[in-house]
Amino acid sequence: MIGARLRAKPQFGRRILMALMADDVLERDSREARLSGFDETLSSTCSARDIAAHILRLLRGYPEYRCLLRAPNGRRKAA
């Protein structure tokens, strides 16, 4: 319930929550973490590049960040 408690705090705003989990964690526990408020669950052995890619993918969903982040195919939308 850590994710739900963090999201309930005042001024949480437009933040994303990611959980790093050990490799031996069951898929059921990973799914429960996502249901309890985490946006993404990753393996603890993933690289920094993987973490950055997941963060960018999650931030792309917020309209205020779309103008700052490039589209995945490299093209920008016309104004």
C-alpha positions in Angstrom: 0.0 0.0 0.0 3.0 2.3 -0.2 2.0 3.5 -3.7 -1.5 4.4 -2.6 -0.2 6.3 0.5 2.3 8.3 -1.6 -0.4 9.3 -4.1 -2.8 10.4 -1.3 -0.3 12.9 0.1 -1.0 16.6 -0.6 0.9 18.1 -3.5 1.9 14.8 -5.0 1.2 16.3 -8.4 2.1 14.7 -11.7 4.7 12.2 -10.5 5.3 8.7 -11.5 6.0 5.8 -9.1 8.3 3.0 -10.2 9.0 -0.1 -8.1 12.3 -2.0 -8.4 11.7 -5.7 -7.6 14.0 -8.6 -7.1 14.1 -11.2 -9.9 12.6 -14.0 -7.8 9.4 -12.0 -7.1 6.3 -13.7 -8.4 4.3 -12.1 -11.2 1.3 -12.0 -8.8 3.3 -9.7 -6.4 4.4 -7.5 -9.3 0.7 -7.2 -10.4 -0.3 -6.3 -6.8 2.3 -3.6 -6.7 0.8 -2.0 -9.9 -2.7 -2.3 -8.5 -1.7 -0.6 -5.3 -0.6 2.6 -7.0 2.8 2.0 -8.7 2.9 3.0 -12.4 5.5 0.5 -13.4 7.4 -2.4 -11.8 10.9 -3.3 -13.1 13.5 -5.9 -12.3 16.3 -4.8 -10.0 18.8 -5.9 -12.6 17.6 -3.6 -15.3 20.0 -0.9 -16.6 19.8 2.8 -16.2 18.9 3.1 -19.8 15.8 0.8 -19.3 14.7 2.9 -16.3 15.1 6.2 -18.3 13.1 4.6 -21.2 10.2 3.7 -18.9 10.2 7.1 -17.3 10.0 8.8 -20.7 7.2 6.5 -21.8 5.2 7.3 -18.7 5.8 11.0 -18.9 4.7 11.1 -22.5 1.1 10.5 -21.4 0.9 13.9 -19.6 -0.1 16.7 -21.9 2.2 19.3 -20.3 5.3 17.1 -21.1 4.4 16.3 -24.7 6.0 19.5 -26.1 9.3 18.8 -24.3 9.7 15.1 -25.2 10.2 14.0 -28.7 7.9 11.4 -30.3 9.2 7.8 -30.4 9.6 7.9 -34.2 11.6 11.2 -34.0 9.1 13.4 -35.8 7.4 16.4 -34.1 3.8 17.3 -34.6 2.9 20.4 -36.4 1.7 23.3 -34.3 
